[in-house]
């Protein structure tokens, strides 16, 4: 749990009283590799901190999934739109490795926001961070070539290249696995 405190303190330090209240709401959950954390059509009930593991966000399709996000250790994961609106998720979340999450329920998070000074600051900064990641990805898909998007992964998210199967990377950058193979041959 120390990694969560370090992460949060880098955003907006919590005093011991606030931390004790917040941490009392966290629940540790372990998942095996390739486990669905949230199914399509289910309502997201938790905001989770990844203590260990790699997670993929995707839209399941009959012929091939549409992967649109990866998250790693020391990052938060949630189906944020479903979490905020408490409506069914239009995508799934799955583990790509053995994963340990620290989860807080939506109800408990709202209580943290009400009862702590730094809770709202942390929530706002996390929402801003998620928005910037989403915006950068959308702009990349609209303005860069597939090769540029692939090369940007090396600088932006090097752990993605090391820990994620190529078929998911291909989907993430918007190409087929065969097209990614041609891109990789061109740049090596």
Secondary structure, DSSP 4 states (H G I P E B T S, - for coil): -HHHHHHHHHHHPPPHHHHHHHHHT-EEEEE-TT-EEE-TTPBP-EEEEEEE--EEEEE--SS--EEEEEE-TT-EE--HHHHHHT-B-SSEEEESS-EEEEEEEHHHHHHHHHH-HHHHHHHHHHHHHHHHHHHHHHHHHHHS-HHHHHHHHHHH-HHHHHHS-HHHHHHHHTS-HHHHHHHHHHH-
